[in-house]
Amino acid sequence: MSQSSFQEISASDFFYRNRDIAGFTNPSRAIFAAIRELVENSLDAAESLKIPPDIYVRLLPVGKEDNGSQVFKLRVEDNGSGIQPRFIPSAFGQVLYGSKYKLKQMRGTFGLGGKMAVLYGQIMTHKPAAITSSTGQAKIYSFKLMIDIQRNRPIIVDRKVLINKEKWRGTIVEFFIEGDYLRAMPKILEYFKQTAMVNPYANLTFVDPKGRLYRFTRSTTEMPEPPKETLPHPYGVDVELLQRLIYISPHKTIVDFLKNHFHRVGNITAKKFLAFTGLSPTKKTKKLSREEIVTLTQNLKKFKEFLPPDASCLSPLGNDLLKAGIMKELKPEYLVVSQRKPSTYAGHPFIVEIGIAYGGAIARKNSFQIYRFANKIPLLYDEASDVSYKVINAINWRRYKVTPDMPIAIVVHICSTKVPYKTVGKEFISDREEIRREVANALREVSRKIHHFMSKREHVDKERKRISIFAKYLPRIAEFSTSLAGKETRPDIKKLIASVRKYGKEE
């Protein structure tokens, strides 16, 4: 009988073998995913300093492959916070290393996207990535990197230090990638349009392989407040997290541990919880047995007096910025938006923002145009699996005088410290009951305003038809009446039509 052999593989090696789960499924999807991940890193870097982002993306063709795909040089440049030189190699050359593991709203979730783009480019072309960055200080640091896939470590091919005379700040990422741009083009252009919609304070510039320039100009310099890092909420804690917190905690007693490691837990609440659990406030945290830790975790979820999470760790757009973005990109005739109050699922705070746009430049189709966003990221794939799509299709729209063939666009933005994506590729949001309920309530709220607008339109259309009938037949009636009465002068029809218009307005 043959014996099984066991081996350990690194995180880089795992994603090298399973790159499909990160969205790099084929040449067209890969080139879209690479652009998306790097643009989102750039947006986060600028927003962290509350600087209106200026992002430049260029895709330059450099050669053709035998399989029909093409090799491109991708360059993404931003004006963000920049990266300190000691972090640059690992930030782009070590999978699952990054600044995305803090408990606050961020576009990135896994610290994976930018590295996966570089890794995919290396796999397909075996060429290093060039990273140039500065935090605005006296020097600019430039690295050429490759990833040691088996050890998940960066390999520094070259390193330069330049004098930063102009005090430039930001990051430039350049690497080679194999892809199918012709197939990816519709999604890439739609991605830039939707990113401009949900980030109306950003300038986005894209130069495609044929040299065509696409520019999405900001319509405002107002920006939402950056999210603040927060502590875990008691309702979102599991046994493993509780054990980790106990291991690193400098606080000796369990009451001090609860106050300092959990969100919105004060002295009174902590003591009430311990009374509910049956533990002494002076009990030493490090002395808790495994059984007590499990019981403590279960009781954290059962105790009903914990305050809900606040929204300081979130950065929603707000009604004004959402309106500005939709007006800029969709140019509707009528627009209504709404932001729901913060809610929670499994201890994670989230906010739902909704907009419904009607008419104007919005085209008529057989179904609504649905725009889905999560933490200001456009979600372009797997629409039918998304919670928002399911909620939209479950609503009885006729009661709001709306039908799917009308020129209507529905915008749904969900922001959270932990968006429940179904895949690592961040393409759609899973159907959580709490999120479904908030999306449905937000839709009903804006739909009532759409109903009012449609009712007014209906009334105006009726009056317009009524007046057109009067305008058509009154001259003949006046002429016939004048003849019957034996008069020579016909009555003034304009006064009659004006009186009809006035009566219609009063109605």
C-alpha positions in Angstrom: 0.0 0.0 0.0 1.4 3.4 -1.0 1.8 6.0 1.7 0.3 9.5 1.4 2.8 12.3 1.4 2.1 15.6 3.2 3.5 19.0 2.4 3.0 22.6 3.3 2.5 25.3 0.7 2.7 29.1 1.1 -0.1 31.6 0.7 1.5 32.7 -2.7 1.6 29.1 -3.8 -2.0 28.5 -2.9 -3.2 31.5 -4.9 -0.8 30.6 -7.7 -2.6 27.3 -7.9 -6.1 28.7 -7.3 -6.1 32.1 -8.8 -9.6 31.7 -10.1 -11.1 32.3 -6.6 -9.5 35.8 -6.5 -11.2 36.7 -9.8 -8.3 35.9 -12.2 -10.2 33.3 -14.1 -9.3 34.1 -17.7 -7.3 36.7 -19.7 -10.2 39.2 -20.0 -11.3 38.9 -16.4 -7.7 39.0 -15.2 -6.9 42.4 -16.9 -10.1 43.8 -15.4 -9.4 42.5 -11.9 -5.8 43.9 -12.0 -7.0 47.4 -12.9 -9.8 47.3 -10.4 -7.6 46.2 -7.5 -4.9 48.8 -8.1 -7.4 51.6 -8.6 -9.1 50.7 -5.3 -5.8 50.7 -3.4 -5.1 54.2 -4.9 -8.6 55.5 -3.8 -8.1 54.2 -0.3 -4.6 55.8 -0.1 -5.9 59.2 -1.1 -9.0 59.1 1.1 -7.0 58.1 4.2 -5.6 61.7 4.0 -8.9 63.2 2.9 -7.3 64.3 -0.4 -9.5 64.3 -3.6 -8.0 61.4 -5.6 -6.2 61.9 -8.9 -5.6 58.5 -10.5 -4.0 57.8 -13.8 -4.2 54.4 -15.5 -2.4 53.4 -18.8 -2.5 50.1 -20.6 0.3 49.9 -23.2 0.5 47.0 -25.6 4.0 45.4 -25.8 3.6 42.1 -27.7 1.4 39.3 -28.7 1.3 35.7 -27.4 0.7 32.5 -29.4 -2.6 31.9 -27.7 -4.1 35.1 -29.1 -3.8 37.1 -25.9 -1.6 40.2 -25.7 1.0 41.4 -23.2 0.4 44.8 -21.8 2.3 47.1 -19.5 -0.1 48.4 -16.9 0.7 51.6 -15.0 -1.4 53.0 -12.2 -0.4 56.3 -10.6 -2.0 58.1 -7.7 -1.6 61.1 -5.3 -2.3 59.1 -2.2 -0.4 58.8 1.1 2.5 56.9 -0.3 4.2 53.9 1.3 7.2 54.0 3.6 10.2 52.3 2.0 10.6 49.5 4.5 7.0 48.3 3.7 7.1 48.5 -0.1 8.7 45.1 -0.8 6.2 43.2 1.4 3.2 45.4 0.4 3.6 44.2 -3.2 5.6 41.0 -2.9 4.0 39.1 0.0 0.5 37.7 -0.3 -1.8 38.3 2.7 0.4 41.2 4.0 -1.0 44.7 4.1 -2.9 47.4 5.9 -6.4 46.0 5.3 -6.8 44.0 8.5 -8.1 46.8 10.7 -11.6 46.9 11.9 -13.0 49.8 9.8 -14.6 50.4 6.4 -12.1 49.8 3.6 -12.4 48.8 -0.1 -9.8 46.1 0.3 -10.7 43.1 2.5 -8.1 40.4 2.3 -4.8 42.3 1.6 -4.7 40.3 -1.6 -5.8 42.2 -4.7 -2.7 44.2 -5.6 -0.4 41.3 -4.8 -2.6 39.0 -6.9 -2.3 41.3 -9.9 1.5 41.4 -9.5 1.6 37.6 -9.0 -0.6 37.0 -12.1 1.6 39.3 -14.2 4.7 37.4 -13.0 3.2 34.0 -13.7 2.2 35.0 -17.2 5.2 37.1 -18.3 8.0 36.3 -15.7 8.9 40.0 -15.5 9.4 42.1 -12.3 7.0 44.8 -11.1 8.3 48.3 -10.6 7.0 50.2 -7.6 7.8 53.9 -7.0 6.5 55.7 -3.9 7.0 58.7 -1.7 5.2 60.0 1.4 6.1 63.6 0.3 9.4 63.7 2.2 12.8 64.4 0.7 13.2 61.1 -1.1 11.5 58.9 -3.7 12.0 55.1 -3.4 11.9 52.9 -6.4 11.9 49.1 -6.3 11.9 46.3 -8.9 10.3 43.2 -7.3 9.4 39.6 -8.0 7.6 37.2 -5.6 9.2 34.0 -4.3 6.1 31.9 -4.7 7.3 28.9 -2.7 8.3 31.0 0.3 5.8 33.9 -0.1 8.6 36.5 0.1 9.5 39.5 -2.0 12.7 39.3 -4.2 14.2 42.7 -4.6 15.7 42.8 -8.2 16.7 46.5 -8.0 16.4 49.5 -5.6 16.9 53.2 -6.2 16.6 56.3 -4.1 15.8 59.6 -5.9 15.8 63.2 -4.6 12.2 64.4 -4.3 12.7 68.0 -5.4 9.0 68.7 -6.1 7.8 67.0 -2.9 5.7 64.6 -4.9 3.6 62.2 -2.9 1.9 59.0 -4.1 2.6 55.6 -5.6 3.2 54.3 -9.1 2.8 50.6 -9.9 4.0 49.2 -13.2 4.1 45.6 -14.3 3.5 43.4 -17.3 0.3 41.3 -17.7 -1.1 39.1 -20.3 -4.8 39.7 -21.1 -7.6 40.1 -23.7 -8.4 43.7 -23.7 -11.0 43.6 -26.5 -13.2 41.3 -24.4 -12.5 43.1 -21.2 -13.0 46.6 -22.6 -16.8 47.0 -21.9 -16.4 45.9 -18.3 -13.3 48.1 -17.7 -15.0 51.3 -19.1 -18.2 50.5 -17.1 -16.0 50.0 -14.0 -14.5 53.5 -14.5 -17.9 55.1 -15.1 -19.4 53.5 -11.9 -16.3 54.3 -9.9 -16.7 57.9 -10.9 -20.4 57.7 -9.9 -19.7 56.5 -6.4 -16.6 58.7 -5.9 -17.7 62.0 -7.4 -14.7 63.8 -5.7 -12.2 61.7 -7.8 -10.4 62.5 -11.1 -10.0 59.2 -13.1 -7.9 59.1 -16.3 -7.6 55.9 -18.4 -5.5 55.6 -21.5 -6.4 52.4 -23.4 -4.1 50.3 -25.7 -5.1 52.3 -28.8 -4.2 55.6 -27.1 -7.8 56.7 -26.5 -8.2 58.9 -23.5 -11.1 58.4 -21.1 -11.4 61.1 -18.4 -13.9 61.2 -15.6 -13.7 64.6 -13.9 -14.7 65.2 -10.3 -17.9 67.3 -9.8 -17.0 68.2 -6.2 -14.1 68.4 -3.8 -16.3 67.5 -0.8 -15.4 64.2 0.7 -16.9 61.9 3.3 -15.2 61.7 6.7 -12.5 58.9 6.7 -13.6 55.9 8.8 -12.1 55.4 12.3 -10.6 52.1 13.5 -12.9 50.4 16.1 -12.9 47.5 18.5 -14.8 44.3 17.9 -18.4 44.3 19.1 -19.4 41.6 21.6 -22.0 40.1 19.2 -19.4 39.5 16.5 -16.9 37.6 18.7 -16.1 33.9 18.4 -14.1 31.6 20.6 -10.9 32.0 18.5 -11.0 35.8 18.6 -11.7 35.8 22.3 -8.7 33.5 23.0 -6.5 35.8 20.9 -7.6 38.9 22.8 -7.0 37.2 26.1 -3.5 36.1 25.0 -2.5 39.7 24.0 -4.3 41.6 26.7 -2.3 43.5 29.3 -5.4 43.8 31.5 -5.5 41.4 34.5 -9.2 41.4 35.6 -12.0 40.3 33.4 -14.0 43.5 33.9 -11.0 45.6 32.7 -10.6 43.2 29.8 -14.2 43.7 28.6 -14.0 47.5 29.0 -10.8 47.8 26.9 -11.2 45.2 24.2 -14.8 45.6 23.1 -16.8 48.3 21.4 -19.1 50.4 23.6 -18.7 48.3 26.7 -18.3 50.5 29.8 -17.9 49.7 33.5 -21.6 49.3 34.3 -22.4 47.2 31.2 -19.3 45.0 31.9 -20.5 44.3 35.5 -24.1 43.6 34.4 -22.8 41.2 31.8 -20.6 39.4 34.3 -23.5 39.1 36.7 -25.5 37.6 33.9 -22.7 35.2 33.1 -22.0 34.3 36.8 -18.4 35.4 36.8 -16.7 37.6 39.4 -15.5 41.0 38.1 -12.1 40.4 39.8 -11.5 37.1 38.2 -8.1 36.9 36.4 -8.5 36.8 32.6 -5.5 34.5 32.1 -7.0 32.0 34.6 -10.1 31.4 32.5 -10.4 27.7 31.5 -11.3 26.6 28.0 -14.9 25.7 29.1 -15.3 29.2 30.7 -14.0 30.9 27.5 -16.6 29.0 25.4 -19.4 29.9 27.9 -18.2 33.5 27.9 -18.4 33.6 24.1 -21.9 32.1 24.1 -23.1 34.6 26.7 -21.7 37.6 24.8 -24.1 36.8 22.0 -27.1 36.2 24.4 -26.7 39.3 26.6 -29.3 41.9 25.4 -28.0 45.1 27.1 -24.9 45.7 24.9 -25.2 49.0 23.0 -25.3 48.6 19.2 -22.1 49.6 17.3 -21.8 53.2 16.3 -21.1 54.3 12.7 -17.8 56.1 13.3 -16.0 53.1 11.7 -18.0 53.6 8.5 -17.6 56.2 5.7 -20.9 56.4 3.8 -21.3 58.8 0.9 -24.3 60.7 2.3 -27.2 62.0 0.3 -25.4 65.0 -1.2 -22.4 63.1 -2.6 -24.6 60.2 -3.8 -26.8 62.7 -5.7 -23.7 64.5 -7.1 -22.3 61.2 -8.4 -25.5 59.9 -10.0 -26.3 63.3 -11.6 -22.8 63.5 -13.0 -22.8 60.1 -14.7 -26.4 59.3 -15.4 -27.9 62.8 -15.9 -31.5 61.8 -15.0 -34.6 64.0 -15.2 -35.6 63.1 -11.6 -33.6 61.7 -8.7 -34.4 60.6 -5.2 -31.8 59.3 -2.7 -32.0 57.9 0.9 -29.5 56.9 3.5 -30.7 54.4 6.2 -29.7 54.6 9.8 -26.8 52.3 10.8 -27.8 48.7 11.4 -25.9 45.5 12.3 -25.5 41.9 11.3 -23.5 39.5 13.5 -22.1 42.5 15.4 -20.9 44.2 12.2 -22.3 47.7 11.6 -23.5 48.6 8.1 -25.3 51.4 6.3 -27.5 51.1 3.2 -27.7 54.0 0.7 -30.2 54.0 -2.2 -30.9 56.1 -5.2 -33.6 55.9 -7.9 -33.1 57.9 -11.1 -35.7 58.4 -13.8 -35.6 59.7 -17.4 -33.0 62.1 -18.8 -30.1 60.2 -20.3 -31.1 56.9 -18.9 -32.1 54.5 -21.7 -35.2 52.4 -21.8 -34.6 48.7 -21.4 -36.6 45.6 -20.7 -35.5 45.7 -17.0 -34.2 48.2 -14.5 -30.6 49.3 -14.7 -29.2 48.2 -11.4 -25.9 49.6 -10.0 -24.5 47.8 -7.1 -21.7 49.1 -4.8 -20.0 47.9 -1.6 -17.7 50.2 0.3 -17.6 52.4 -2.9 -16.6 49.4 -5.1 -18.7 48.7 -8.2 -19.9 45.1 -8.4 -20.1 44.2 -12.1 -20.4 40.4 -12.1 -22.9 37.8 -10.8 -25.7 40.3 -10.5 -28.5 37.7 -10.1 -26.8 36.2 -7.0 -26.6 39.6 -5.2 -28.9 40.4 -2.3 -29.9 43.8 -3.8 -31.0 42.2 -7.1 -33.2 39.7 -5.2 -34.8 42.4 -3.2 -35.4 44.7 -6.2 -37.1 41.8 -8.1 -39.2 40.9 -5.0 -40.9 44.3 -4.8 -44.3 44.9 -6.4 -43.3 47.9 -8.5 -46.8 48.5 -10.0 -48.1 49.8 -6.7 -45.6 52.6 -7.1 -46.7 53.2 -10.8 -43.3 51.8 -12.0 -42.7 49.1 -14.6 -39.3 47.5 -15.6 -39.5 49.0 -19.2 -39.3 52.5 -17.9 -36.0 54.5 -18.1 -35.1 53.8 -14.4 -31.8 53.2 -12.7 -31.5 51.9 -9.2 -28.3 52.5 -7.2 -27.6 50.4 -4.1 -24.6 51.2 -1.9 -23.8 49.0 1.2 -20.9 50.0 3.4 -19.7 47.9 6.3 -16.6 47.0 8.3 -17.2 43.5 7.0 -19.2 43.2 3.7 -20.4 39.6 3.5 -19.0 38.8 0.0 -19.6 35.3 -1.2 -16.3 35.1 -3.0 -12.7 36.4 -2.6 -13.2 38.2 -5.9 -15.7 40.6 -4.3 -18.4 40.3 -7.0 -21.7 39.9 -5.1 -23.1 40.2 -1.5 -24.7 37.2 0.2 -28.3 37.2 1.2 -28.1 38.2 4.9 -31.5 38.7 6.5 -30.5 42.0 8.2 -29.1 43.4 5.0 -32.0 42.2 2.9 -34.4 44.0 5.3 -32.5 47.3 5.3 -32.3 47.3 1.4 -36.0 46.6 1.2 -36.9 49.4 3.6 -34.6 51.8 1.8 -36.2 50.9 -1.5 -39.7 51.4 -0.2 -38.7 54.8 1.2 -37.5 56.1 -2.2 -40.2 54.3 -4.1 -42.9 56.2 -2.3 -41.3 59.4 -3.5 -41.1 58.0 -7.1 -44.8 57.1 -6.8 -45.6 60.8 -5.9 -43.5 61.9 -8.9 -45.2 59.5 -11.2 -48.6 60.5 -10.0 -47.8 64.2 -10.7 -46.5 63.2 -14.2 -49.7 61.3 -14.9 -51.8 64.3 -13.9 -49.7 66.6 -16.1 -50.0 64.2 -19.0 -53.8 64.1 -18.6 -54.0 67.9 -18.5 -51.7 68.2 -21.5 -54.0 65.8 -23.5 -57.1 67.7 -22.3 -55.7 71.1 -23.4 -54.6 69.7 -26.7 -58.2 68.5 -27.3 -59.6 71.9 -26.4 -57.0 73.5 -28.7 -58.0 71.2 -31.5 -61.8 71.6 -31.4 -62.4 75.0 -29.9 -61.7 76.9 -33.1 -64.3 74.8 -35.0 -66.8 75.2 -32.2 -66.2 79.0 -32.1 -66.6 79.2 -35.9 -69.8 77.1 -35.9 -71.3 79.1 -32.9 -70.5 82.4 -34.6 -72.3 81.2 -37.8 -75.4 80.0 -35.8 -75.6 83.3 -33.9 -75.3 85.3 -37.1 -72.3 87.2 -35.7 -69.3 88.3 -37.7 -66.7 88.3 -34.9 -65.6 85.0 -33.3 -65.0 84.7 -29.6 -61.4 84.9 -28.3 -60.3 81.3 -28.1 -57.0 82.1 -26.4 -58.9 83.3 -23.3 -60.9 80.1 -23.2 -57.8 77.9 -23.5 -56.0 80.0 -20.8 -59.0 79.5 -18.5 -58.9 75.8 -19.1 -55.1 75.8 -18.3 -55.8 77.8 -15.1 -58.5 75.4 -14.0 -56.1 72.4 -14.7 -53.4 73.9 -12.5 -55.9 74.6 -9.7 -57.0 71.0 -9.9 
